[in-house]
């Protein structure tokens, strides 16, 4: 193992996950969805805590791994709006959040295609938007996220390195290209202050500094 790989593995294992999150990971394996990795999850929790997030949109619920991390960081009165196209994912996520001790009203679960749900959400009404669903739709998710965020809000994009493919110019498949396009759009948007982190499979974090559009 290279020193770079060893450092990454050490960071991922730095804090042990509890039984609730581990059970949600097992459920994700059974349902065929891929949750955020441990360091990325903890980063979400720290970011939500640091900004005192009260209203968060999550695009891609899965079995609730990232939902737990977000809610653990959010204000105790905060509400997570989480979107997934699969009803089975939401059933599993609801079990996860119940096991984690969160009241049902802390999470508003909307089942449907994100690109059909997002237009119905309130402009400028959210502190944070997490993008973690279909990679080919990332550029469109970003457009919606920037509309939904208040000034001072934060967009977070998971899988920003996409298994090492984004950094390799020889990789030109549709998903990798869509992630690259999204990262470029963030980097070139003068209304955003971004940073690309290597936690998990890569997290792009950007603050919305001013009104856009």
Buried (B, 14 or more C-beta within 10 A) or exposed (E): EEEEEEEBEEBBEEEEBEEBBEBBBEBBEEBEBBBBBBBBBBBBBEBBBEBEBBBBBBBBBBBBBBBBBBBBBBBEEBBBBBBBBBEBBBBBBBBBBBBBEBEEEBBEBBBBEBBEBBEEBEEEBBBBBBBBBBBBBBBBBBBBBBBBBBEEBBBBBBBBBBEEBBEEEEBEEEBBBBBBEBBEBBEEBEBBEBEBBBBBBBBBBBBBBEEBE
